[in-house]
Amino acid sequence: MQNTTTQLGLKNGIEKSNELWERANKVIATGTQTFSRSPGVFPDGGAPKYVRRQKGSHVWDVDGNEFIDMVMACGPTTLGHNFEPINAAMTKQMEDGILFSLLHPLEVEVAEKLVDVIPCAEMVKFSKNGSDVCAAAVRLARGVTGRDMIFCFGYHGFQDWYIGTTDRNMGIPQCVRDLTKPFNYNDIEGLKKMFKENKGKVAAVIMEPVIADKPQNNFLQQVKDLAHANGALLIFDEMLSGFRFRMGGGQEFFDVVPDLATFGKGITNGMPLGVICGQAEYMKNFDKVFLSSTYAPEVLTLAAASAVIDFYKENDVIAALWEKGEYLEKNLQQIIDKHELSANVSLAGYPVRLMINTHDVKGVQNNKLATLYQQEMFKEGILCFAGLLMLSYSHTTVDLDCLLAAFDKTCDVIKKAVCEDDVDKYLTCQAMAPVFKGLRERNAVSN
C-alpha cells in the first residue's frame, strides 16, 4: 500500500461550506433535503458541507478540497460520477424529449430488461424514489391479503406506514404507527412470536435481505416460509443490495425469491427511479391498488437505466465490485489487527456493502469514536459515512490504497484515544448524531 493522499483532504479549509450552511438555514427547513447528507451525519467542523463537482470516484467541495468519495451519493452511483456511457445515453435521449404526453417505448424496454435480471420480477412498475415503491408494495400486500399489519426490518423511507416506527414519528397518527412492527434480524423465534400474537392480521413482511449481519441458519428462507404459512407476503427492499450483491440483488445472491421487491439505487447510476416488481398474480392488482405518478416515465432516467443494465452485463460490474470489496476487507482487517483495535473497531457486512463499526468493548456503537473516525478520514481525503463504505466501478486500486493509508493513520489516532480513555481530547469538531436513535445499534440501518 502506497500513501498517495498528499493532494487530498482539507487543504483549503471549509469557510465557503460554512457560509453556505448559514444561508441555507435561513431558507431551507432543516437546512437540507436529505438528512444523510447533512452535518450531524458528517462531522460538523471536520468535514465540508457542500460539494460542487464530481468525476469518477472523486469529488471537489466548494472550497476546492478534493476527496475520494466513499459515499457515492448515498449509494446510487455504482458506476461512478459523470460516467460517460450513461451520460451519453441521456444526452442522446434529450434530443427527442424528456417527459411525454403518452407512453414511451423506453418504459417497455426497461421493464423487459428488469424482468430478465431480477428473479422475482414477472412484472414491474416505476416511480421516482424508494419511499414511494416501498409504500406501494405495502399497499399492494394489504390489498391482496385484506390485512393491515406489517412486520419490517431495515430502513424503508419516509412514508407514514414505516417512519412511524422510528423516533422521527412526529405527525404520524398513533393508529397508523400501531400497524407496523419492527423485528430483529436472525431472530426467527421472535418473528414467530410476533405472528402468533397477531394471528390472521399480517399482510406482509418487508425487509432488507441483508444490512450488517449475515443471515444465519437459512434465516431468509425461514422468514419466507413463516410468512407464507401465515398467509402473508414477503417483500425484499433491495435499494442497497440490488445491483450490488448481484444485479438481481440479495434474492439472487441468497437464492431466496420474495413475492415482491423494491429496487432503485444502482439501476440508474444516480438518476431518480424507484421500481416495484414481483409475481404477476400480485402485480396485476395495480389496476385496483393505486400507484400513479406524472414523473415516473420520465425518459432521461429510463435511458440511464437501460444503459446501466447493458453496461453491467457487458463489463461484469458485479465481479469488479466484489473484487474491490474483498481487497478492502482483507487489508482493513489487517490494519485493525496491526493496531490491536478489534475491541473498538470492527468490520461488518459483505465486501460489496462493507461497514466499519466503532464501538465500546461491549460492542455498543460509540458516536464519539465514530466522529473521530470520520474526522481523521476527512483529513486524509476520504469522504465517508461513520460506517458504510460505498464502492463503485470507478474506484481504482490507487483510490483503495489511499483509503487504506488513511485508515491506517486514523486507527493510530483512535488507538491513542482509547488507550488514554479520552476521545474528546482528539476531537476538533462536534460529535456526530445518527439520523435515527436505536436503528444503528440494532444493525437495522447502515448509518
Secondary structure, 3 states (H helix, E strand, C coil): CCCCCCCCCCCCCCHHHHHHHHHHHHHCHHHCCCHHHCECCECECCECCCEEEEEECEEEECCCCEEEECCCCCCCCCCCECCHHHHHHHHHHHCCCCCCCCCCHHHHHHHHHHHHHCCCCCEEEEECCHHHHHHHHHHHHHHHHCCCEEEEECCCCCCHHHHCCCCCCCCCCHHHHCCEEECCCCCHHHHHHHHHHCCCCEEEEEECCCCCCCCCCCHHHHHHHHHHHCCCEEEEECCCCECCCECCHHHHHHCCCCCEEEECCCCCCCCCCEEEEECHHHHHHHHCCCCCCCCCCCHHHHHHHHHHHHHHHHHCHHHHHHHHHHHHHHHHHHHHHHCCCCCCEEEEEECCEEEEEEECCCCCECHHHHHHHHHHHHHCCEECCCCECCCCCCCCHHHHHHHHHHHHHHHHHHHHHHHCCCCHHHCCCCCCCCCCCCCCCCCCCCC
